[in-house]
Amino acid sequence: MAENTDIEFLSYIVKSIVDNPDDVKIDREVDERGVLIVLSVNPQDMGMIIGRQGSTAKAIRTLLRVVGAKNNARVNLKINEPEGSARFSGARKEENAEVKEAGQSIDDIVNDIQ
């Protein structure tokens, strides 16, 4: 089989999931421990790749291991967390607390955005 079957497979799956398929970048490294695939996506797409409680990422890793086993290789996936990704941070908690203190409702905030 082709050497890059795992990359082609991952590329197909990830580009089918994300909203910005042109921003998907996949790097492949081979060493004595096996194959390491490093995935980078647009910060807005991180939630789709990780999934609820990591379920999508776990499923992708499992499928990659199956592809690797078929090619007699140990395949691992590392997902790079891009700068500016939408991870809930302490700063956001503070912003939410300020909104509650100000007495704004969700409807007021949504109307301000529009």
OpenMM code with the backbone's topology and positions (N, CA, C; nanometers):
from openmm import Vec3, app, unit

residues = "MET ALA GLU ASN THR ASP ILE GLU PHE LEU SER TYR ILE VAL LYS SER ILE VAL ASP ASN PRO ASP ASP VAL LYS ILE ASP ARG GLU VAL ASP GLU ARG GLY VAL LEU ILE VAL LEU SER VAL ASN PRO GLN ASP MET GLY MET ILE ILE GLY ARG GLN GLY SER THR ALA LYS ALA ILE ARG THR LEU LEU ARG VAL VAL GLY ALA LYS ASN ASN ALA ARG VAL ASN LEU LYS ILE ASN GLU PRO GLU GLY SER ALA ARG PHE SER GLY ALA ARG LYS GLU GLU ASN ALA GLU VAL LYS GLU ALA GLY GLN SER ILE ASP ASP ILE VAL ASN ASP ILE GLN".split()
positions = [
    Vec3(0.0826, -0.1188, 0.0000),
    Vec3(0.0000, 0.0000, 0.0000),
    Vec3(0.0866, 0.1246, 0.0000),
    Vec3(0.0241, 0.2337, -0.0348),
    Vec3(0.0956, 0.3605, -0.0411),
    Vec3(0.1402, 0.4043, 0.0980),
    Vec3(0.2524, 0.4720, 0.1001),
    Vec3(0.3097, 0.5175, 0.2266),
    Vec3(0.2226, 0.6214, 0.2958),
    Vec3(0.1548, 0.7038, 0.2187),
    Vec3(0.0777, 0.8142, 0.2761),
    Vec3(-0.0722, 0.7858, 0.2820),
    Vec3(-0.1116, 0.6611, 0.2895),
    Vec3(-0.2532, 0.6268, 0.3002),
    Vec3(-0.3147, 0.6896, 0.4232),
    Vec3(-0.2400, 0.6905, 0.5333),
    Vec3(-0.2922, 0.7484, 0.6566),
    Vec3(-0.3175, 0.8983, 0.6430),
    Vec3(-0.2297, 0.9698, 0.5724),
    Vec3(-0.2484, 1.1133, 0.5531),
    Vec3(-0.3681, 1.1401, 0.4625),
    Vec3(-0.3811, 1.0631, 0.3569),
    Vec3(-0.4942, 1.0801, 0.2656),
    Vec3(-0.6259, 1.0536, 0.3389),
    Vec3(-0.6273, 0.9502, 0.4201),
    Vec3(-0.7464, 0.9154, 0.4966),
    Vec3(-0.7827, 1.0265, 0.5948),
    Vec3(-0.6843, 1.0736, 0.6721),
    Vec3(-0.7073, 1.1804, 0.7695),
    Vec3(-0.7520, 1.3084, 0.6997),
    Vec3(-0.6885, 1.3412, 0.5897),
    Vec3(-0.7249, 1.4608, 0.5148),
    Vec3(-0.8712, 1.4550, 0.4701),
    Vec3(-0.9131, 1.3421, 0.4186),
    Vec3(-1.0511, 1.3265, 0.3736),
    Vec3(-1.1496, 1.3452, 0.4889),
    Vec3(-1.1212, 1.2805, 0.6013),
    Vec3(-1.2117, 1.2880, 0.7167),
    Vec3(-1.2190, 1.4301, 0.7716),
    Vec3(-1.1032, 1.4905, 0.7971),
    Vec3(-1.0991, 1.6227, 0.8601),
    Vec3(-1.1605, 1.7282, 0.7690),
    Vec3(-1.1272, 1.7256, 0.6409),
    Vec3(-1.1805, 1.8259, 0.5488),
    Vec3(-1.3312, 1.8116, 0.5312),
    Vec3(-1.3842, 1.6927, 0.5571),
    Vec3(-1.5287, 1.6719, 0.5507),
    Vec3(-1.5990, 1.7294, 0.6733),
    Vec3(-1.5273, 1.7406, 0.7838),
    Vec3(-1.5856, 1.7857, 0.9100),
    Vec3(-1.5806, 1.9378, 0.9260),
    Vec3(-1.4695, 1.9992, 0.8884),
    Vec3(-1.4457, 2.1405, 0.9201),
    Vec3(-1.5146, 2.2356, 0.8226),
    Vec3(-1.5279, 2.3615, 0.8655),
    Vec3(-1.5850, 2.4665, 0.7810),
    Vec3(-1.4800, 2.5320, 0.6913),
    Vec3(-1.3531, 2.5207, 0.7293),
    Vec3(-1.2434, 2.5828, 0.6537),
    Vec3(-1.1440, 2.4755, 0.6080),
    Vec3(-1.1808, 2.3955, 0.5072),
    Vec3(-1.0926, 2.2846, 0.4666),
    Vec3(-0.9590, 2.3302, 0.4084),
    Vec3(-0.9523, 2.4523, 0.3582),
    Vec3(-0.8260, 2.5011, 0.3027),
    Vec3(-0.7217, 2.5282, 0.4100),
    Vec3(-0.7650, 2.5428, 0.5356),
    Vec3(-0.6733, 2.5710, 0.6464),
    Vec3(-0.6201, 2.4444, 0.7135),
    Vec3(-0.6595, 2.3282, 0.6661),
    Vec3(-0.6145, 2.2024, 0.7254),
    Vec3(-0.4713, 2.1759, 0.6814),
    Vec3(-0.3847, 2.1489, 0.7791),
    Vec3(-0.2440, 2.1185, 0.7512),
    Vec3(-0.2076, 1.9904, 0.8250),
    Vec3(-0.1487, 1.8973, 0.7524),
    Vec3(-0.1126, 1.7684, 0.8111),
    Vec3(0.0354, 1.7425, 0.7861),
    Vec3(0.1087, 1.7137, 0.8938),
    Vec3(0.2505, 1.6790, 0.8845),
    Vec3(0.2681, 1.5359, 0.9338),
    Vec3(0.3591, 1.4629, 0.8720),
    Vec3(0.3822, 1.3223, 0.9068),
    Vec3(0.5295, 1.3027, 0.9401),
    Vec3(0.5551, 1.2443, 1.0557),
    Vec3(0.6918, 1.2164, 1.1000),
    Vec3(0.7025, 1.0678, 1.1321),
    Vec3(0.8095, 1.0060, 1.0876),
    Vec3(0.8321, 0.8640, 1.1151),
    Vec3(0.9586, 0.8524, 1.1984),
    Vec3(0.9496, 0.7772, 1.3093),
    Vec3(1.0675, 0.7488, 1.3910),
    Vec3(1.0609, 0.6040, 1.4384),
    Vec3(1.1471, 0.5686, 1.5319),
    Vec3(1.1533, 0.4287, 1.5788),
    Vec3(1.0273, 0.3861, 1.6535),
    Vec3(0.9497, 0.4810, 1.7043),
    Vec3(0.8264, 0.4473, 1.7773),
    Vec3(0.7051, 0.4359, 1.6867),
    Vec3(0.7167, 0.4766, 1.5625),
    Vec3(0.6050, 0.4673, 1.4697),
    Vec3(0.5851, 0.5968, 1.3938),
    Vec3(0.4617, 0.6195, 1.3544),
    Vec3(0.4265, 0.7361, 1.2742),
    Vec3(0.3522, 0.8360, 1.3640),
    Vec3(0.3961, 0.9601, 1.3588),
    Vec3(0.3283, 1.0678, 1.4302),
    Vec3(0.2714, 1.1625, 1.3264),
    Vec3(0.1397, 1.1798, 1.3302),
    Vec3(0.0740, 1.2729, 1.2399),
    Vec3(0.0304, 1.3931, 1.3219),
    Vec3(0.0705, 1.5115, 1.2769),
    Vec3(0.0382, 1.6352, 1.3458),
    Vec3(-0.0654, 1.7093, 1.2618),
    Vec3(-0.1805, 1.7373, 1.3226),
    Vec3(-0.2915, 1.8027, 1.2545),
    Vec3(-0.3075, 1.9452, 1.3046),
    Vec3(-0.3165, 2.0390, 1.2111),
    Vec3(-0.3431, 2.1793, 1.2438),
    Vec3(-0.4647, 2.2232, 1.1641),
    Vec3(-0.5579, 2.2913, 1.2323),
    Vec3(-0.6792, 2.3407, 1.1671),
    Vec3(-0.7025, 2.4855, 1.2067),
    Vec3(-0.7985, 2.5469, 1.1403),
    Vec3(-0.8391, 2.6830, 1.1723),
    Vec3(-0.8906, 2.6863, 1.3169),
    Vec3(-0.8585, 2.7918, 1.3925),
    Vec3(-0.9050, 2.7984, 1.5320),
    Vec3(-1.0560, 2.7823, 1.5481),
    Vec3(-1.1331, 2.8285, 1.4515),
    Vec3(-1.2787, 2.8172, 1.4596),
    Vec3(-1.3264, 2.6731, 1.4433),
    Vec3(-1.2425, 2.5869, 1.3874),
    Vec3(-1.2811, 2.4482, 1.3619),
    Vec3(-1.2378, 2.3509, 1.4721),
    Vec3(-1.1685, 2.4004, 1.5728),
    Vec3(-1.1177, 2.3116, 1.6776),
    Vec3(-1.2298, 2.2348, 1.7471),
    Vec3(-1.3400, 2.3005, 1.7743),
    Vec3(-1.4516, 2.2349, 1.8419),
    Vec3(-1.5061, 2.1176, 1.7625),
    Vec3(-1.5089, 2.1316, 1.6308),
    Vec3(-1.5591, 2.0229, 1.5468),
    Vec3(-1.4629, 1.9047, 1.5445),
    Vec3(-1.3349, 1.9333, 1.5482),
    Vec3(-1.2353, 1.8258, 1.5450),
    Vec3(-1.2292, 1.7543, 1.6794),
    Vec3(-1.2359, 1.8266, 1.7890),
    Vec3(-1.2296, 1.7656, 1.9215),
    Vec3(-1.3606, 1.6954, 1.9546),
    Vec3(-1.4726, 1.7599, 1.9292),
    Vec3(-1.6023, 1.7000, 1.9593),
    Vec3(-1.6364, 1.7126, 2.1066),
    Vec3(-1.7574, 1.6726, 2.1392),
    Vec3(-1.8022, 1.6791, 2.2781),
    Vec3(-1.7228, 1.5801, 2.3610),
    Vec3(-1.6566, 1.6308, 2.4635),
    Vec3(-1.5727, 1.5529, 2.5550),
    Vec3(-1.4657, 1.4726, 2.4801),
    Vec3(-1.4216, 1.5251, 2.3651),
    Vec3(-1.3141, 1.4611, 2.2897),
    Vec3(-1.3562, 1.3411, 2.2080),
    Vec3(-1.4853, 1.3212, 2.1912),
    Vec3(-1.5323, 1.1993, 2.1243),
    Vec3(-1.4915, 1.1917, 1.9769),
    Vec3(-1.4949, 1.3039, 1.9069),
    Vec3(-1.4568, 1.3026, 1.7651),
    Vec3(-1.3076, 1.2758, 1.7511),
    Vec3(-1.2268, 1.3407, 1.8327),
    Vec3(-1.0819, 1.3194, 1.8275),
    Vec3(-1.0479, 1.1735, 1.8591),
    Vec3(-1.1146, 1.1147, 1.9578),
    Vec3(-1.0910, 0.9741, 1.9920),
    Vec3(-1.1271, 0.8833, 1.8759),
    Vec3(-1.2390, 0.9127, 1.8094),
    Vec3(-1.2824, 0.8309, 1.6962),
    Vec3(-1.1829, 0.8402, 1.5808),
    Vec3(-1.1346, 0.9605, 1.5535),
    Vec3(-1.0364, 0.9786, 1.4461),
    Vec3(-0.9084, 0.9029, 1.4792),
    Vec3(-0.8635, 0.9113, 1.6043),
    Vec3(-0.7425, 0.8389, 1.6451),
    Vec3(-0.7604, 0.6879, 1.6307),
    Vec3(-0.8776, 0.6380, 1.6689),
    Vec3(-0.9044, 0.4944, 1.6565),
    Vec3(-0.9001, 0.4507, 1.5108),
    Vec3(-0.9631, 0.5275, 1.4242),
    Vec3(-0.9625, 0.4937, 1.2818),
    Vec3(-0.8214, 0.4989, 1.2236),
    Vec3(-0.7419, 0.5961, 1.2659),
    Vec3(-0.6032, 0.6035, 1.2183),
    Vec3(-0.5218, 0.4831, 1.2652),
    Vec3(-0.5474, 0.4369, 1.3857),
    Vec3(-0.4767, 0.3176, 1.4337),
    Vec3(-0.5123, 0.1952, 1.3496),
    Vec3(-0.6382, 0.1875, 1.3072),
    Vec3(-0.6805, 0.0759, 1.2215),
    Vec3(-0.6102, 0.0835, 1.0867),
    Vec3(-0.6049, 0.2037, 1.0284),
    Vec3(-0.5340, 0.2215, 0.9005),
    Vec3(-0.3865, 0.1858, 0.9177),
    Vec3(-0.3282, 0.2286, 1.0296),
    Vec3(-0.1877, 0.1969, 1.0559),
    Vec3(-0.1653, 0.0481, 1.0739),
    Vec3(-0.2543, -0.0189, 1.1449),
    Vec3(-0.2401, -0.1632, 1.1665),
    Vec3(-0.2475, -0.2380, 1.0340),
    Vec3(-0.3307, -0.1905, 0.9459),
    Vec3(-0.3428, -0.2530, 0.8144),
    Vec3(-0.2122, -0.2405, 0.7358),
    Vec3(-0.1366, -0.1343, 0.7633),
    Vec3(-0.0085, -0.1104, 0.6960),
    Vec3(0.1113, -0.1447, 0.7839),
    Vec3(0.0880, -0.2191, 0.8932),
    Vec3(0.1940, -0.2605, 0.9864),
    Vec3(0.2717, -0.1424, 1.0426),
    Vec3(0.2001, -0.0396, 1.0853),
    Vec3(0.2638, 0.0777, 1.1447),
    Vec3(0.1812, 0.1237, 1.2639),
    Vec3(0.2508, 0.1786, 1.3621),
    Vec3(0.1824, 0.2371, 1.4777),
    Vec3(0.1632, 0.3851, 1.4493),
    Vec3(0.0378, 0.4268, 1.4397),
    Vec3(0.0061, 0.5650, 1.4031),
    Vec3(-0.0539, 0.6381, 1.5225),
    Vec3(0.0018, 0.7553, 1.5524),
    Vec3(-0.0501, 0.8417, 1.6582),
    Vec3(-0.0847, 0.9765, 1.5987),
    Vec3(-0.1868, 1.0409, 1.6552),
    Vec3(-0.2313, 1.1709, 1.6073),
    Vec3(-0.2147, 1.2745, 1.7164),
    Vec3(-0.1499, 1.3849, 1.6800),
    Vec3(-0.1392, 1.4996, 1.7691),
    Vec3(-0.2156, 1.6137, 1.7041),
    Vec3(-0.3057, 1.6758, 1.7797),
    Vec3(-0.3827, 1.7881, 1.7285),
    Vec3(-0.3263, 1.9150, 1.7896),
    Vec3(-0.2705, 2.0004, 1.7047),
    Vec3(-0.2154, 2.1275, 1.7521),
    Vec3(-0.3278, 2.2213, 1.7909),
    Vec3(-0.3151, 2.2808, 1.9082),
    Vec3(-0.4130, 2.3813, 1.9484),
    Vec3(-0.3654, 2.5152, 1.8938),
    Vec3(-0.4392, 2.5708, 1.7973),
    Vec3(-0.3945, 2.6965, 1.7367),
    Vec3(-0.4114, 2.8131, 1.8322),
    Vec3(-0.3320, 2.9150, 1.8092),
    Vec3(-0.3428, 3.0362, 1.8888),
    Vec3(-0.4765, 3.1009, 1.8597),
    Vec3(-0.5485, 3.1386, 1.9631),
    Vec3(-0.6782, 3.2016, 1.9458),
    Vec3(-0.7927, 3.1028, 1.9348),
    Vec3(-0.7684, 2.9772, 1.9721),
    Vec3(-0.8767, 2.8794, 1.9658),
    Vec3(-0.9820, 2.9108, 2.0711),
    Vec3(-1.0987, 2.8545, 2.0538),
    Vec3(-1.2133, 2.8898, 2.1386),
    Vec3(-1.2207, 2.8034, 2.2628),
    Vec3(-1.1158, 2.8002, 2.3402),
    Vec3(-1.1160, 2.7263, 2.4660),
    Vec3(-1.1641, 2.8199, 2.5760),
    Vec3(-1.2491, 2.7722, 2.6638),
    Vec3(-1.3074, 2.8558, 2.7686),
    Vec3(-1.1996, 2.8890, 2.8702),
    Vec3(-1.1667, 3.0157, 2.8823),
    Vec3(-1.0578, 3.0568, 2.9717),
    Vec3(-1.1107, 3.1381, 3.0888),
    Vec3(-1.0236, 3.1672, 3.1805),
    Vec3(-1.0596, 3.2478, 3.2956),
    Vec3(-1.1044, 3.3878, 3.2559),
    Vec3(-1.0482, 3.4429, 3.1494),
    Vec3(-1.0873, 3.5762, 3.1029),
    Vec3(-1.2338, 3.5762, 3.0614),
    Vec3(-1.2768, 3.4710, 2.9972),
    Vec3(-1.4171, 3.4626, 2.9571),
    Vec3(-1.5082, 3.4538, 3.0788),
    Vec3(-1.4669, 3.3835, 3.1814),
    Vec3(-1.5475, 3.3745, 3.3028),
    Vec3(-1.5680, 3.5131, 3.3621),
    Vec3(-1.4599, 3.5923, 3.3620),
    Vec3(-1.4693, 3.7279, 3.4146),
    Vec3(-1.5636, 3.8134, 3.3300),
    Vec3(-1.5570, 3.7977, 3.1969),
    Vec3(-1.6464, 3.8735, 3.1094),
    Vec3(-1.7918, 3.8357, 3.1354),
    Vec3(-1.8179, 3.7058, 3.1518),
    Vec3(-1.9541, 3.6615, 3.1800),
    Vec3(-2.0041, 3.7167, 3.3129),
    Vec3(-1.9175, 3.7233, 3.4124),
    Vec3(-1.9562, 3.7776, 3.5422),
    Vec3(-1.9903, 3.9257, 3.5298),
    Vec3(-1.9127, 3.9995, 3.4485),
    Vec3(-1.9406, 4.1414, 3.4278),
    Vec3(-2.0753, 4.1614, 3.3603),
    Vec3(-2.1076, 4.0763, 3.2644),
    Vec3(-2.2359, 4.0871, 3.1952),
    Vec3(-2.3501, 4.0632, 3.2931),
    Vec3(-2.3366, 3.9636, 3.3794),
    Vec3(-2.4416, 3.9345, 3.4767),
    Vec3(-2.4582, 4.0510, 3.5734),
    Vec3(-2.3451, 4.1094, 3.6160),
    Vec3(-2.3520, 4.2219, 3.7083),
    Vec3(-2.4172, 4.3435, 3.6440),
    Vec3(-2.3954, 4.3608, 3.5156),
    Vec3(-2.4517, 4.4757, 3.4455),
    Vec3(-2.6021, 4.4604, 3.4247),
    Vec3(-2.6549, 4.3406, 3.4455),
    Vec3(-2.7981, 4.3193, 3.4342),
    Vec3(-2.8456, 4.3005, 3.2916),
    Vec3(-2.7557, 4.2759, 3.1995),
    Vec3(-2.7959, 4.2548, 3.0614),
    Vec3(-2.8515, 4.1138, 3.0451),
    Vec3(-2.9512, 4.1028, 2.9622),
    Vec3(-3.0045, 3.9707, 2.9315),
    Vec3(-2.9381, 3.9188, 2.8038),
    Vec3(-2.9580, 3.7934, 2.7767),
    Vec3(-2.9039, 3.7329, 2.6549),
    Vec3(-2.9583, 3.8056, 2.5320),
    Vec3(-3.0861, 3.8392, 2.5350),
    Vec3(-3.1473, 3.9091, 2.4221),
    Vec3(-3.0805, 4.0444, 2.3967),
    Vec3(-3.0467, 4.1168, 2.5049),
    Vec3(-2.9781, 4.2454, 2.4905),
    Vec3(-2.8428, 4.2272, 2.4252),
    Vec3(-2.7710, 4.1251, 2.4663),
    Vec3(-2.6370, 4.0998, 2.4108),
    Vec3(-2.6462, 4.0632, 2.2641),
    Vec3(-2.7407, 3.9755, 2.2290),
    Vec3(-2.7585, 3.9348, 2.0900),
    Vec3(-2.7972, 4.0548, 2.0044),
    Vec3(-2.8844, 4.1398, 2.0549),
    Vec3(-2.9232, 4.2594, 1.9792),
    Vec3(-2.8058, 4.3535, 1.9591),
    Vec3(-2.7162, 4.3628, 2.0577),
    Vec3(-2.5977, 4.4472, 2.0442),
    Vec3(-2.5047, 4.3940, 1.9357),
    Vec3(-2.4964, 4.2638, 1.9246),
    Vec3(-2.4090, 4.2015, 1.8249),
    Vec3(-2.4604, 4.2268, 1.6839),
    Vec3(-2.5920, 4.2187, 1.6694),
    Vec3(-2.6514, 4.2360, 1.5357),
    Vec3(-2.6500, 4.3802, 1.5017),
] * unit.nanometer
topology = app.Topology()
chain = topology.addChain("A")
for resn in residues:
    res = topology.addResidue(resn, chain)
    for name in ("N", "CA", "C"):
        topology.addAtom(name, app.Element.getBySymbol(name[0]), res)
